[in-house]
Amino acid sequence: MQVPWSYLKRVLAGAIFGLYMANLLYFLNPQIDITPARLVTVTIVYGLICGILFGSALWGLRALRVKLFGDPVTATGYRAHGFGFVVFAAFVATAIYWMHLEVFRIYLPIGAVRVLAKATNVITTAAFALLLIWVAERNADRRRSRILFLIGVLLIAVSSLFLYERRDSYRTEKQTVVVADVGTVAGQRPVIVIAVRNLPYDWILTLTGEGSLPFFEQARTRGYFTRLEPFPTVNPKALWASIATGKLPFRHGVTGRVAYRTPLNGSDPAERFLIVPSGVGFNIWGLIPPVERIGSQLPSGDSLPLWTLFERLGLHAAVFDWPSSTARGATRVVTDRFFATANQAGEVAPPAFALEAQRMVRTPSAAAVQRFNGAGSARQRILSGLTTDLSTMSMARTAAADGSFALTVATLGGFEEAQRAIHIFTNDLPPRSTLKGEVLRAYAEQIDAMIASIAREFPDHLLVVVSPSGPVPPRLPTTPFAVLRDQFFSDDPGADDGFVLISGAGVAHQEKPTSAMPVDLVPTVLYAAGLPVGRDMDGRVLTDAFAEDVLRRNSLSLVQTYEAKELVVRRGGA
């Protein structure tokens, strides 16, 4: 039985789409090392599946059209048709590549972005070349049409070869044993990190202008204060994981979505697809069964959080109320579930600290409670969040005063609870004259007072205050419609920005500092503590935050990675 050439053209249309989507899958997951031979196998599998499925569907639609309206023929009895679907599939794939290059740029390392950009150019060139072939093929006779079809197949094969070379040019490095050179100032300057949920940079500017936040006003004019630009995400957990690790989602594995393992993945647990092509329903038709859906391991996914890096270098750390934290990874831990569970000992490390933690629970003062009397049914939820924040700061104060902790990390999550209680779901600060505006200002004043007391009681510590984003972080546009919507109907730029504030001795004030990224916090804290920065971190040290004498005295040191199985610590002067 002879297979019609017009059917083969439709099969080729589906095959080229599947082939390019298979390559895109691995371009979006550079953490997976794959040999060219294996990549060829995978793309052939996807090409065959999409070619047969989509080609047969298109052929069936043609058969239905012929049955209903007849078969249009030319005067010679032959009409070339079907190659237009190949061109259409190539341009659809091109559009999808350009969309992912723009949307997922922040999720990928610079090397992988460059590789994806070159691959996108290859596919774009192939699409326009196929367009020229289609123009020549439209009015060709049977023999010439088949020749042009074979030229198109050859062109697609050549473009695929270039894609293999592009993907093979990127490799991730894995280390088993590394040496970490620890500076002579390590441990001499303890650091306190306070993370505030959903407090935007613009709100602070407004509230300090109103005279509501005296500490922030003083730190803004004397210390280091800058915007923090959050990257687009489908879930704020990805932002918090990047804050904790100094790495982008492709490294720590927290993307806000589930990851996938299929028969195409190897035995290595790290070999899973963190990002799949968006906008084409790939997670429905493109994942070869059986498919295993894997949730992210919070709070930091596959990477180590900041406090564990200190512990690996022999320095003690304490962490309190970090979002989605677990009772491990630091000398002293109180998770964010401590205040909402009956088994409080299971949310504390060491478990013996649970009783002491319970004694540190603090309730708001009568004056503070009175500020929220007009909140109605939201009042109890607001006060519950404030109680958690006051208790968290009490625990952080005790750890900082202990003297044995080089790092103290505390999270204030009550402000987010207050926002949800009064139904704040935008990045706009309500006017002071409204109930919502009064509640938010009252709570922000409580945060200002709590942080001011920490700064006043521990002047020898470096104080770092950070908020990853506003109440509504930027959404990741995962469909062509969302991309176009953001281009023409984008929100006020910067309204969702968080902030970074650094205060203490040796901190320099900058009138117009450059904006920070979520991944910049960890490298900056490590540098300030005299510890090496990981080469596999995606952030940078905010050197503008430090005075000249600090920069001269504390030279930047690097370590290949903190994720190695064995970390050999070498002290300065050893």
Helices and strands as residue ranges (DSSP letters): H 5-27, H 36-69, H 83-103, G 105-107, H 110-137, H 142-168, E 177-182, E 191-196, H 201-209, H 214-222, E 224-228, H 236-245, H 249-252, E 259-261, H 282-285, E 292-294, H 306-312, E 316-320, E 332-334, G 338-340, G 344-347, E 348-349, H 353-359, H 366-370, G 373-378, H 379-402, E 405-412, H 414-421, H 435-457, E 462-469, H 480-488, E 497-503, G 518-520, H 521-528, E 533-534, G 543-545, H 548-553, E 558-559, E 566-571
